[in-house]
Amino acid sequence: MPHSLIIGSGAALGAGARYLLTIALGDGMLPLLILNIVGSALMGYTRPGPFWGTGFLGGFTSFAGFAFFTADSHWSIALAYVAATLVGCTAAYLAGDKLR
């Protein structure tokens, strides 16, 4: 199977999972932050290959949503959101890696 098809299939499944969780958690900055932190923790814990890592977890997390929320917010809220995302996702990845 071509590499791009493997990654694309994983991304489609990851985006679908994110969509379903967004319906359950609600739409907004906080649910997206939680999903990005969970995705980062899973990335650190599992150290997945192309299908699960670049594909599924790449589709599960959302940089586009992160960019949308920061661009559409007051500068102070955007700054806090960027800091929470950077610290939260980095800490989650490192914690997942440490738990491995």
C-alpha positions in Angstrom: 0.0 0.0 0.0 1.4 3.4 -0.9 2.8 5.5 2.0 0.5 8.4 1.3 -2.6 6.1 1.4 -1.6 4.7 4.7 -1.1 8.2 6.3 -4.3 9.5 4.6 -6.4 6.6 5.9 -5.1 7.2 9.4 -5.8 11.0 9.1 -9.3 10.4 8.0 -10.0 8.1 10.9 -8.3 10.5 13.3 -10.3 13.5 12.0 -13.5 11.4 12.3 -12.7 10.6 16.0 -12.0 14.3 16.7 -15.3 15.2 15.1 -17.2 12.7 17.3 -15.4 13.9 20.4 -16.1 17.5 19.5 -19.8 16.7 19.3 -19.6 15.0 22.8 -17.4 17.7 24.4 -18.7 20.8 22.6 -17.0 23.1 20.2 -14.5 25.7 21.4 -11.1 26.4 22.7 -11.1 24.2 25.8 -12.3 21.0 24.1 -9.7 21.5 21.3 -7.0 22.1 23.9 -8.0 18.9 25.6 -7.9 16.9 22.4 -4.5 18.3 21.4 -3.1 17.4 24.9 -4.5 13.9 24.7 -3.1 13.5 21.2 0.3 14.7 22.4 0.3 12.3 25.3 -0.6 9.4 23.1 2.1 10.3 20.7 4.7 10.3 23.5 3.4 7.1 25.0 3.0 5.0 21.9 5.7 6.4 19.6 3.5 5.3 16.7 4.4 4.7 13.1 3.1 6.5 10.0 -0.6 5.2 10.2 -1.1 6.0 13.9 1.3 8.9 14.3 1.4 11.1 11.3 -2.0 9.8 10.1 -4.4 9.1 13.0 -3.0 11.4 15.7 -2.2 14.0 13.1 -5.8 14.0 12.1 -7.0 13.7 15.7 -5.2 16.9 16.8 -5.8 20.2 15.0 -3.3 22.9 14.3 -5.8 24.5 12.0 -8.4 24.8 14.8 -5.6 26.1 17.1 -4.7 28.8 14.6 -8.3 29.7 14.0 -9.0 30.2 17.7 -5.9 32.3 18.3 -6.4 34.5 15.2 -10.1 35.1 16.2 -9.5 36.0 19.8 -8.4 39.1 21.8 -4.6 39.2 22.0 -4.5 38.3 25.7 -6.8 35.3 25.3 -4.8 34.2 22.3 -1.5 34.5 24.2 -2.9 32.5 27.1 -4.2 29.8 24.7 -0.8 29.6 22.9 1.0 29.2 26.2 -1.5 26.6 27.5 -1.1 24.7 24.2 2.7 24.8 24.1 3.1 23.9 27.8 0.2 21.4 27.9 1.1 19.5 24.7 4.9 19.4 25.5 4.3 18.3 29.1 1.8 15.7 27.9 4.2 14.3 25.3 7.0 14.1 27.8 4.7 12.5 30.4 3.6 9.9 27.9 7.2 9.2 26.9 8.1 8.9 30.6 5.3 6.5 31.3 6.3 4.2 28.5 
